[in-house]
Amino acid sequence: TMEERLTALGVSDAELAGLAYVSPDGPLFALSQARPVPTEDWPVFQRLAQGRALVVFDGVNEALAMHGLNMNVATEVAHLLSLLRAVSRSTGAAVVGIAVMSKESAKEGGPGGAIGSQHKRATVDVMLRMNMKRPFARGADGMSEVLISKDRPGSLRMVCQDVKRERLAEFALSSPGLGTVVAARLGRLLPEAE
């Protein structure tokens, strides 16, 4: 379960108590005259999100499909993104949407882009991507670096120490045996050698 994975990463019981995992069975809004209208599940979700510092939508494209929206159509993507902004406004939480990167972006090592409409990138203030350095696996050590693809406010780039000001952090897991995580680390990277 998610709780077991987070416990293995060192998340305390007190921190887990503040976690609410929601996996809706149906859409949180419907379209009426091309505008999103909340469904009966919306107030339940909103209550669960209230008081949280962070709300994560794990699977933006899945959420689009659940709502009958096409991930390649900018106006339809805008409807879901307006829902994410509404969650942030109504709860005060930071809202994170997780999206799969296109294979072309991953291969080229460019700034990265999510699969589907470019509107995802255009609308958000911050876009981060994980660049795998060593694959994560049971019984192995894995590492990814966290790169900034977009930073509209500019505050994240201030802490980057690399020449391009895009390498924000690294995330590493050490797992010597099946199902065992010895250490998880999220830390700032050292400056690149010039």
C-alpha positions as CSV (number, residue, x, y, z in Angstrom):
1,T,0.0,0.0,0.0
2,M,1.0,3.6,-0.2
3,E,1.3,3.8,3.6
4,E,3.7,0.9,3.6
5,R,5.9,2.5,0.9
6,L,5.9,5.8,2.8
7,T,6.8,4.1,6.1
8,A,9.7,2.4,4.3
9,L,10.9,5.8,3.2
10,G,10.9,7.0,6.8
11,V,7.6,8.9,7.0
12,S,6.4,8.9,10.6
13,D,3.0,7.8,11.9
14,A,2.2,11.4,12.8
15,E,3.0,12.5,9.3
16,L,0.9,9.6,7.8
17,A,-2.0,10.7,10.0
18,G,-2.1,14.0,8.0
19,L,-2.3,12.1,4.7
20,A,-5.5,11.4,2.8
21,Y,-5.4,9.3,-0.3
22,V,-8.4,9.7,-2.6
23,S,-9.0,7.7,-5.7
24,P,-12.4,8.8,-7.1
25,D,-14.6,6.2,-8.8
26,G,-16.0,8.9,-11.1
27,P,-15.5,12.4,-12.3
28,L,-15.3,15.3,-9.9
29,F,-17.0,17.6,-12.4
30,A,-19.1,17.5,-15.5
31,L,-19.2,19.8,-18.5
32,S,-22.3,22.0,-18.8
33,Q,-22.3,24.5,-21.7
34,A,-18.5,23.9,-22.0
35,R,-18.0,24.9,-18.4
36,P,-16.9,22.6,-15.5
37,V,-19.8,22.0,-13.0
38,P,-19.0,20.0,-9.8
39,T,-20.5,16.6,-9.3
40,E,-21.7,15.1,-6.0
41,D,-18.2,13.8,-5.4
42,W,-16.6,17.2,-5.4
43,P,-17.7,18.3,-1.9
44,V,-16.4,15.0,-0.4
45,F,-13.0,15.5,-2.2
46,Q,-12.9,19.2,-1.1
47,R,-13.5,18.2,2.6
48,L,-10.6,15.7,2.4
49,A,-8.3,18.2,0.8
50,Q,-9.2,20.9,3.4
51,G,-6.4,21.7,5.8
52,R,-3.8,19.9,3.7
53,A,-0.6,21.7,2.6
54,L,-0.2,19.6,-0.5
55,V,-2.7,17.9,-2.8
56,V,-1.3,15.5,-5.5
57,F,-3.1,14.4,-8.6
58,D,-1.2,11.3,-9.6
59,G,-2.1,10.9,-13.2
60,V,-3.2,14.0,-14.9
61,N,-3.9,12.1,-18.2
62,E,-5.9,9.5,-16.2
63,A,-7.9,12.3,-14.6
64,L,-8.6,13.8,-18.1
65,A,-9.8,10.4,-19.3
66,M,-12.0,9.9,-16.2
67,H,-13.7,13.2,-17.0
68,G,-14.1,12.3,-20.7
69,L,-11.6,14.9,-21.8
70,N,-9.0,14.6,-24.6
71,M,-5.4,15.2,-23.4
72,N,-4.5,16.6,-26.9
73,V,-7.1,19.3,-26.9
74,A,-6.0,22.5,-25.2
75,T,-9.6,23.6,-24.2
76,E,-10.3,20.3,-22.6
77,V,-7.0,20.2,-20.7
78,A,-7.9,23.8,-19.5
79,H,-11.0,22.4,-17.9
80,L,-9.0,20.0,-15.7
81,L,-6.4,22.6,-14.9
82,S,-9.2,24.9,-13.8
83,L,-10.3,22.2,-11.4
84,L,-6.8,21.9,-9.9
85,R,-6.7,25.7,-9.4
86,A,-10.1,25.6,-7.7
87,V,-8.7,23.0,-5.3
88,S,-5.8,25.3,-4.5
89,R,-8.1,28.3,-4.0
90,S,-10.6,26.5,-1.9
91,T,-8.2,24.6,0.4
92,G,-5.1,26.8,0.4
93,A,-3.0,23.8,-0.6
94,A,-0.3,23.6,-3.1
95,V,-1.5,21.4,-5.9
96,V,0.8,19.1,-7.9
97,G,-0.2,17.2,-11.0
98,I,1.9,14.3,-12.1
99,A,2.1,13.7,-15.9
100,V,4.1,11.3,-18.0
101,M,6.8,12.9,-20.1
102,S,6.9,12.3,-23.8
103,K,9.5,9.8,-25.1
104,E,11.0,12.5,-27.3
105,S,11.6,14.8,-24.4
106,A,13.1,12.0,-22.3
107,K,15.4,10.9,-25.1
108,E,16.6,14.3,-26.0
109,G,17.2,15.4,-22.5
110,G,15.5,18.8,-23.3
111,P,13.4,20.8,-21.1
112,G,10.7,18.1,-21.1
113,G,7.1,18.1,-21.9
114,A,4.2,16.1,-20.7
115,I,2.3,13.9,-23.2
116,G,-0.7,15.6,-24.7
117,S,-1.5,19.3,-25.1
118,Q,1.2,21.9,-24.6
119,H,-1.4,23.8,-22.6
120,K,-0.3,21.8,-19.5
121,R,3.0,23.6,-19.7
122,A,1.6,27.0,-20.7
123,T,-0.8,27.2,-17.8
124,V,1.3,26.0,-14.8
125,D,3.6,28.3,-12.8
126,V,6.2,25.5,-12.1
127,M,7.1,22.4,-14.0
128,L,9.6,19.9,-12.6
129,R,10.8,16.7,-14.1
130,M,12.7,13.7,-12.8
131,N,15.6,12.6,-14.9
132,M,16.6,9.0,-14.1
133,K,20.3,8.5,-13.5
134,R,20.1,4.9,-12.1
135,P,16.8,2.9,-12.2
136,F,15.0,2.3,-9.0
137,A,14.5,-1.4,-8.3
138,R,14.3,-3.8,-5.3
139,G,17.7,-4.8,-4.2
140,A,19.4,-1.9,-6.0
141,D,20.4,1.7,-5.5
142,G,18.5,4.2,-7.7
143,M,18.8,7.9,-8.3
144,S,17.0,10.6,-10.2
145,E,17.8,14.3,-10.5
146,V,15.0,16.8,-10.1
147,L,15.2,19.4,-13.0
148,I,13.3,22.6,-13.4
149,S,11.5,22.8,-16.8
150,K,9.6,26.0,-15.9
151,D,9.8,28.4,-13.0
152,R,7.5,31.4,-13.6
153,P,8.0,32.9,-10.1
154,G,11.8,32.3,-10.5
155,S,12.3,31.4,-6.8
156,L,13.4,27.8,-7.5
157,R,16.2,28.7,-9.9
158,M,17.7,30.9,-7.1
159,V,18.8,27.8,-5.2
160,C,20.2,25.9,-8.2
161,Q,24.0,25.8,-8.2
162,D,24.6,24.5,-11.7
163,V,25.5,26.7,-14.7
164,K,22.1,26.3,-16.4
165,R,20.2,26.9,-13.1
166,E,18.0,23.9,-13.7
167,R,19.3,21.1,-11.4
168,L,17.2,21.5,-8.3
169,A,17.9,18.3,-6.3
170,E,18.5,14.6,-6.4
171,F,16.4,11.8,-5.1
172,A,18.1,8.6,-4.2
173,L,16.9,5.3,-2.7
174,S,19.1,2.5,-1.4
175,S,17.5,-0.9,-1.2
176,P,19.8,-3.8,-0.4
177,G,17.1,-6.4,-0.3
178,L,13.6,-7.2,-1.6
179,G,11.1,-4.8,-0.1
180,T,13.7,-3.1,2.0
181,V,14.6,0.6,1.8
182,V,17.6,1.6,3.8
183,A,17.8,5.3,2.9
184,A,15.9,7.8,0.9
185,R,17.5,11.1,0.2
186,L,16.3,14.3,-1.3
187,G,19.0,16.9,-1.4
188,R,20.4,19.9,-3.2
189,L,23.1,19.1,-5.8
190,L,26.6,20.4,-5.6
191,P,27.7,22.9,-8.2
192,E,28.9,21.3,-11.5
193,A,32.5,21.4,-12.2
194,E,33.2,24.1,-14.8
